[in-house]
Structures are given as structure tokens and as C-alpha cells.
Amino acid sequence: MMYPRFIKEKMLPALQESPVIMLFGARQTGKSTLAKILAESEDWHAQYTTLDDLTIRSAALMDPHGFINNLSLPLVIDEVQLAPELLPAIKLYIDQNRKPGQFLLTGSANVLTLPKVSESLAGRIELFTLFPLSQGELIEKKEIFIDRCFSGSLKNLPTTAENAIWERVAEGGYPEVLKRTSYERKQVWFRDYIATILQRDIRELAQINDLSIMPRFLELLAARVGALHNAAEVSRAMQIPQTSIKRYMSLFEATFLVYRLLPWSTNPGKRLVKTPKLYFNDTGLAAHLTAQSADALRAKSLLSGPLLENFVLNELRKQATWAQRSPRFYHLRTQSGIEVDFILEAQNGDCVGIEVKAAATVRADDFKGCQWMQDQLGDKFVAGIVFYPGKEIVPFGKKLWAMPVSAIWA
């Protein structure tokens, strides 16, 4: 089945204005498929080539400038992280032939963060991230929840009864996983996917003497989803140096397995915890690493809350890639114990506070963090939302709402 990818609506206009478009994302999220669709579109017709082909990669590495100059433009180069030496050649070509829509690059690793990459293409490139499928893409219905949040139109938000929320959390959004019908076959896919990333992609990105420690490290991170990420604490748990922990984390982030949610620090006068929180880019992957089935999550295991929190954040981050208002994402924790799971901050400073609860009942005390935000921000506080696995949207005061998780895509 071919699923719609809503980020395409943002990429087509970018191809009319920017010389280079870069589409990042984890392997198996559909980057190559989307790149081919764009290459064959009426608005932008391009030649497609992939560096997964060893012959093409060898030619690109042997003579990057000749490789670029001898191919027809516009050009799609798939998996460009396999030959980062192409970036200086692309920069030189663009500086000599400045026109929009000349290159679409894709990468299963964030090539701009690699140590051996000296050319950032700053001022010439527009960046996009393709996540695993959103729940709206699965039902072919474009989500607009973020835009409704910032426009203040949550009162009449549609919602649906959601009986399969834990299945959604446990499966994640990789297209190939969703095609498989049995739990066992889905787990085989996750197992092989992780092995491929560690043995192929990370080996190609960095020279690591002992890759055998990385699966155990990834499992430990999955068990800490939603927690503050402290390198010293993880170093003690793994009994390996902090320098190795930081290097492995950088590689996991570069290959889009995990990400760190930065702390909100708009008000420098407040005493806020400045440690980031850890999340996985796909909850199916995290559930696999921690042996959490949908039934285990429904029975309220220790990871039900953290994985549901991770799921909500992922759905919102996916939606932000095509929303009219593309907010930045943060978390809040004060030294006095006030917490907000996520803060969505628009460019004009408007903020939405979000809490996620695995319990079927929402209480007034669950809005403590959002009320603190409301007191601090005044009119810049747009909404405070507590998501829960229930059925009803319930107002809890001015700009405060309890909402089913399904409201994100209903």
C-alpha cells in the first residue's frame, strides 16, 4: 500500500526556491519512495541515482566534481551520507550555477553532523525530516491538531473512541512493520532492523572497535524513555567511559534512532533543570527493545506511561513537519518539582503545554505544570492539554483541556 506523505506539500514549494533540498530520516521510513515520487512529479522532473549502488558510489568517491558535472540536473542523490565528499562539489557547482531545485539529497544519517563533513551548504540548502508514518497518514487524513492549538480552536475538536491505542504505541510507524500481520513477524523485522543499523550504518559512519556493546546500550536507553538523560549516570550503569557514552549517543542520534528533548529556558530568572530528556524516534522500536507488547502496555507495565508519552511526542513532531505553525519542542522541569512533559513554542513566543497520562482518569492536579506555565506566560499561554487513553474532551478551566490521545489525528 502506498501511504500519503504530507511533508511533500512543503517540499514542492521549496524545490522552486532553494538550490538544494535535504531529506533526512531513519532507514525504512520511505525517503527513497518519496524522492522518486518527487523526481517524477509534473512540477519538478529529475534524474534519480542512489549511492547504495556500489558502482555509483565508487564513481562519486573517486571524482566528486566530475560525478556532479557529468550528470543531468535536476538530480536526486539517495543516501548521500555514503559519499559526504560530494557536498563540497555540490557547493561549488551551485555557486557557479545558482538556480533553484537543482539537487534533492536524502540521508539515513544526518550527514551535516558527521565529523568528516566540512561543508554545511549554509544559505543554499533547505532541510526536511521524514519520520515513520503518522497516524493520519495511515488513515489518509491530514492532521491539523497543532494549527488548531495555536489558533485557539480546540473547543469543537472532533474525536473518536480509541480502542487500539496500545497497539498503535507497540507497532510504531515503520511501513514494513505495519504490513506484517503477526506479532512475531513484527518482532523479527525490528530485530533485523537494529542489527542492520548497528552493523552497517554505524560501522560506515565511525570506527568503533567493539560494536557488541551497542545493542545492550540501546536496550538500556529504551528502558529510560522519557527520563532525563545524564551521561554520567548511564556511564556508571554501563560501566564504560562517559566519552564512549557521548560518542554512541551521537551515532544513535545521527542515524535517527533516538533524540534528546531540550529543556525550556525562555525565562533565565527561573531555576530550571537544564538536562535533556531521552526519546526514541519510533515507539515500536523502543517497545521491541524492552519486550513490551500491546497487552503488557494495556496492563499498565512500568513503561506504559513513558512509551505513551513518547508516542504522543512523536505524533506531534511528525505533524509539525507540515503544520502551518511549526513549533519548537521542549520539556520543563523546575528545581522545585514543577514538570510539563512537552512545551510547543511558536516563533512569536506563544506556548502550548502538554502532559501525557496513561491512567483512564484525569484529575485537576494533573494540570499543575500547565497552570504554572499559564501564570508565568499570561497571554502567551495558548493552551494546556493533558492527553489520556480515554474518549471524552473535558474542559478543566480557562485554556485547560483533558483530551483523548486520538484527538491528535481524529
Secondary structure, 3 states (H helix, E strand, C coil): CCCCCCCHHHHHHHHCCCCEEEEECCCCCCHHHHHHHHHECCCCECEEEECCCHHHHHHHHHCHHHHHHCCCCCEEEECHHHCCCHHHHHHHHHHHCCCCCCEEEEECCCHHHCCCCCCCCCCCEEEEECCCCCHHHHCCCCCCHHHHHHHCCCCCCCCCCCCCHHHHHHHCCCHHHHHCCCHHHHHHHHHHHHHHHHHHHHHHHCCCCCCCHHHHHHHHHHCCCCCECCHHHHHHHHCCCHHHHHHHHHHHHHCCCEEEECECCCCCCCCECCCCEEEECCHHHHHHHCCCCHHHHHCCCCCHHHHHHHHHHHHHHHHHCCCCCCCEEEEEEECCCCEEEEEEECCCCCEEEEEECCCCCCCHHHHHHHHHHHHHHHHHEEEEEEEECCCCCEEEECCEEEEEHHHHCC
